[in-house]
Amino acid sequence: MIYVLPVLASAALFALYKFLPNRKSFIYFCGALLGIFCISAFVQGLRSQQDLIDRAEMDEIRAQQKIFSDWYAAYQKDIDHLDRNWQLYHSIVETLKDTDVYELSTYEQLSDLEADALAEQTHIHALNVPYGLDEECSAAILEIIRKTGAYVDAQTKVITAARTAANPENFINLYVLNRLIKDITIRESPAGLFTAAEISAIREKLTIPGEDD
């Protein structure tokens, strides 16, 4: 088939050469035809180049989507751990309120929780922005890490202060202990960890038009 087209084109040009009124008209016609061909080839080349660029951009976005997805999955586990620690803290404190006699187990539970909280605090502060993301996404993740670090610091501070107050060496009576822990919890508790804006900005940046998130 590829050989038929040149033959047909040659035959058409020969027929035009025979039937056009003069050679000058034939030359003008061929020139116009050549111009149209060159313009068409140029436009097609631009389209092909743009297609290559678009594919490269989409491949880059998909690669960054994978990087962020892996990082966020691990980060979500850290958040779950922080939530569990905080729920356990409140459970211990609530149990203390309902107890008529001071129990050493309260101090031991808070000591174990503090050790876990300190380990998680160290882990959170060791988080890094994953390699391979663009500047905008990297800045958003850096802000998420900063906020999470501030949150875990405040959470750990509360747990440590409560453990210190529950130390048998500092114990006076249950009323005083409950009052101390209540004041510590109100005064030092972390504000909510609000990272929705940063997460949304990253997902929007890494969205390919026409594709689902």
RODO-2510 file (C-alpha; in nm, 4 decimals, decimal comma):
residues 213
     n   res          X          Y          Z
     1     m     0,0000     0,0000     0,0000
     2     i     0,2844     0,2361     0,0819
     3     y     0,4149     0,2031    -0,2750
     4     v     0,0753     0,2725    -0,4338
     5     l     0,0488     0,6273    -0,2979
     6     p     0,3644     0,7604    -0,4693
     7     v     0,2523     0,5980    -0,7958
     8     l    -0,0922     0,7566    -0,7720
     9     a     0,0595     1,0943    -0,6820
    10     s     0,2978     1,0742    -0,9759
    11     a     0,0147     0,9816    -1,2105
    12     a    -0,1943     1,2728    -1,0835
    13     l     0,0895     1,5192    -1,1330
    14     f     0,1520     1,3863    -1,4830
    15     a    -0,2160     1,4291    -1,5679
    16     l    -0,2144     1,7834    -1,4349
    17     y     0,0986     1,8599    -1,6336
    18     k    -0,0785     1,7453    -1,9486
    19     f    -0,4121     1,9193    -1,8907
    20     l    -0,3123     2,2492    -1,7279
    21     p    -0,3001     2,5335    -1,9812
    22     n     0,0712     2,6115    -1,9349
    23     r     0,3833     2,5023    -1,7459
    24     k     0,3802     2,8094    -1,5203
    25     s     0,0400     2,7146    -1,3821
    26     f     0,1712     2,3655    -1,3146
    27     i     0,4724     2,5054    -1,1274
    28     y     0,2466     2,7321    -0,9186
    29     f     0,0210     2,4407    -0,8391
    30     c     0,3129     2,2207    -0,7368
    31     g     0,4529     2,5028    -0,5236
    32     a     0,1209     2,5469    -0,3476
    33     l     0,0932     2,1735    -0,2970
    34     l     0,4452     2,1598    -0,1553
    35     g     0,3671     2,4514     0,0792
    36     i     0,0547     2,2781     0,2073
    37     f     0,2541     1,9598     0,2606
    38     c     0,5284     2,1427     0,4530
    39     i     0,2789     2,3239     0,6759
    40     s     0,0927     2,0011     0,7415
    41     a     0,4163     1,8208     0,8277
    42     f     0,5191     2,1049     1,0612
    43     v     0,1847     2,1053     1,2436
    44     q     0,1908     1,7276     1,2733
    45     g     0,5435     1,7477     1,4130
    46     l     0,4328     1,9978     1,6756
    47     r     0,1400     1,7754     1,7720
    48     s     0,3660     1,4716     1,8022
    49     q     0,6101     1,6677     2,0150
    50     q     0,3270     1,7921     2,2385
    51     d     0,1961     1,4369     2,2714
    52     l     0,5407     1,3253     2,3856
    53     i     0,5561     1,6098     2,6392
    54     d     0,2071     1,5311     2,7680
    55     r     0,2931     1,1643     2,8113
    56     a     0,6160     1,2535     2,9904
    57     e     0,4294     1,4897     3,2229
    58     m     0,1653     1,2268     3,3002
    59     d     0,4335     0,9677     3,3693
    60     e     0,6035     1,2112     3,6060
    61     i     0,2772     1,2834     3,7884
    62     r     0,2011     0,9126     3,8216
    63     a     0,5493     0,8547     3,9637
    64     q     0,4915     1,1314     4,2190
    65     q     0,1471     0,9895     4,3009
    66     k     0,3160     0,6588     4,3917
    67     i     0,5777     0,8326     4,6066
    68     f     0,3167     1,0309     4,7968
    69     s     0,0827     0,7331     4,8317
    70     d     0,3569     0,5203     4,9904
    71     w     0,4614     0,8022     5,2246
    72     y     0,1036     0,8809     5,3257
    73     a     0,0225     0,5168     5,4007
    74     a     0,3149     0,5013     5,6451
    75     y     0,2246     0,8423     5,7900
    76     q    -0,1349     0,7316     5,8478
    77     k    -0,0056     0,4440     6,0627
    78     d     0,1820     0,6998     6,2749
    79     i    -0,1375     0,9002     6,3180
    80     d    -0,3230     0,5859     6,4220
    81     h    -0,0520     0,5221     6,6807
    82     l    -0,0840     0,8759     6,8174
    83     d    -0,4617     0,8351     6,8387
    84     r    -0,4275     0,5072     7,0271
    85     n    -0,1851     0,6635     7,2747
    86     w    -0,4213     0,9543     7,3359
    87     q    -0,7235     0,7283     7,3800
    88     l    -0,5298     0,5093     7,6221
    89     y    -0,4224     0,8141     7,8211
    90     h    -0,7821     0,9281     7,8653
    91     s    -0,8878     0,5741     7,9527
    92     i    -0,6269     0,5590     8,2310
    93     v    -0,7293     0,9012     8,3610
    94     e    -1,0989     0,8105     8,3584
    95     t    -1,0267     0,4882     8,5470
    96     l    -0,8370     0,6887     8,8086
    97     k    -1,1401     0,9121     8,8638
    98     d    -1,3581     0,6099     8,9380
    99     t    -1,1142     0,4567     9,1859
   100     d    -1,1632     0,4971     9,5596
   101     v    -0,8095     0,3906     9,6498
   102     y    -0,4865     0,4880     9,4765
   103     e    -0,3415     0,1975     9,2812
   104     l     0,0199     0,1648     9,1774
   105     s    -0,0997     0,0230     8,8439
   106     t    -0,2038     0,3752     8,7382
   107     y     0,1540     0,4952     8,7653
   108     e     0,2815     0,1839     8,5890
   109     q     0,0325     0,2238     8,3046
   110     l     0,1261     0,5879     8,2595
   111     s     0,4960     0,4938     8,2685
   112     d     0,4469     0,2347     7,9929
   113     l     0,2421     0,4828     7,7913
   114     e     0,5087     0,7499     7,8337
   115     a     0,7762     0,5147     7,6993
   116     d     0,5614     0,4422     7,3951
   117     a     0,4857     0,8129     7,3467
   118     l     0,8543     0,9067     7,3678
   119     a     0,9434     0,6433     7,1082
   120     e     0,6720     0,7733     6,8768
   121     q     0,7894     1,1301     6,9360
   122     t     1,1420     1,0361     6,8281
   123     h     1,0031     0,8618     6,5210
   124     i     0,7861     1,1578     6,4180
   125     h     1,0757     1,4009     6,4464
   126     a     1,2809     1,1731     6,2215
   127     l     1,0282     1,1912     5,9363
   128     n     1,1569     1,3362     5,6111
   129     v     1,0070     1,4567     5,2867
   130     p     1,0258     1,1666     5,0384
   131     y     1,2667     1,2117     4,7499
   132     g     1,1200     1,2687     4,4051
   133     l     0,8357     1,5124     4,4762
   134     d     0,8249     1,8591     4,3249
   135     e     0,8867     2,1723     4,5305
   136     e     0,5208     2,2496     4,6003
   137     c     0,4362     1,8997     4,7246
   138     s     0,7574     1,8814     4,9262
   139     a     0,6724     2,2087     5,1009
   140     a     0,3248     2,0776     5,1883
   141     i     0,4644     1,7556     5,3352
   142     l     0,7226     1,9538     5,5310
   143     e     0,4375     2,1519     5,6853
   144     i     0,2513     1,8289     5,7683
   145     i     0,5629     1,6978     5,9449
   146     r     0,6028     2,0261     6,1351
   147     k     0,2419     2,0202     6,2557
   148     t     0,2660     1,6539     6,3532
   149     g     0,5869     1,7200     6,5444
   150     a     0,4201     1,9990     6,7431
   151     y     0,1239     1,7714     6,8118
   152     v     0,3293     1,4780     6,9383
   153     d     0,5398     1,7121     7,1546
   154     a     0,2294     1,8448     7,3288
   155     q     0,0802     1,4973     7,3656
   156     t     0,3979     1,3547     7,5164
   157     k     0,4298     1,6509     7,7521
   158     v     0,0822     1,5796     7,8937
   159     i     0,1538     1,2088     7,9405
   160     t     0,4899     1,2762     8,1090
   161     a     0,3394     1,5358     8,3430
   162     a     0,0567     1,2994     8,4396
   163     r     0,3029     1,0170     8,5036
   164     t     0,5078     1,2477     8,7275
   165     a     0,1959     1,3503     8,9194
   166     a     0,0986     0,9846     8,9653
   167     n     0,4386     0,8889     9,1056
   168     p     0,3799     0,7279     9,4487
   169     e     0,6544     0,9490     9,5913
   170     n     0,4457     1,2576     9,5017
   171     f     0,1093     1,1120     9,6000
   172     i    -0,1007     1,3093     9,8510
   173     n    -0,4553     1,1879     9,7920
   174     l    -0,6791     1,0905     9,5033
   175     y    -0,8617     1,4221     9,4989
   176     v    -0,5378     1,6178     9,4595
   177     l    -0,4034     1,3733     9,2018
   178     n    -0,7183     1,3923     8,9903
   179     r    -0,7162     1,7700     9,0145
   180     l    -0,3514     1,7860     8,9045
   181     i    -0,4062     1,5554     8,6089
   182     k    -0,7206     1,7423     8,5059
   183     d    -0,5328     2,0745     8,5115
   184     i    -0,2428     1,9238     8,3162
   185     t    -0,4789     1,7809     8,0524
   186     i    -0,6689     2,1068     8,0075
   187     r    -0,3613     2,3283     8,0036
   188     e    -0,1207     2,1201     7,7959
   189     s    -0,3368     1,9121     7,5616
   190     p    -0,2481     1,9563     7,1941
   191     a    -0,4801     2,1369     6,9588
   192     g    -0,6262     1,9246     6,6810
   193     l    -0,3928     1,8036     6,4122
   194     f    -0,5285     1,9829     6,1054
   195     t    -0,3506     1,8712     5,7885
   196     a    -0,6482     1,8469     5,5510
   197     a    -0,5480     2,1619     5,3612
   198     e    -0,1985     2,0305     5,2868
   199     i    -0,3242     1,6833     5,1897
   200     s    -0,5874     1,8338     4,9575
   201     a    -0,3299     2,0637     4,7966
   202     i    -0,0979     1,7705     4,7247
   203     r    -0,3761     1,5555     4,5799
   204     e    -0,4965     1,8403     4,3616
   205     k    -0,1435     1,9044     4,2388
   206     l    -0,0986     1,5362     4,1533
   207     t    -0,4330     1,4956     3,9768
   208     i    -0,4268     1,4215     3,6047
   209     p    -0,7214     1,5916     3,4306
   210     g    -0,9782     1,3374     3,3198
   211     e    -0,8577     1,0718     3,5621
   212     d    -1,0045     0,9800     3,9000
   213     d    -0,8008     1,0640     4,2110
***
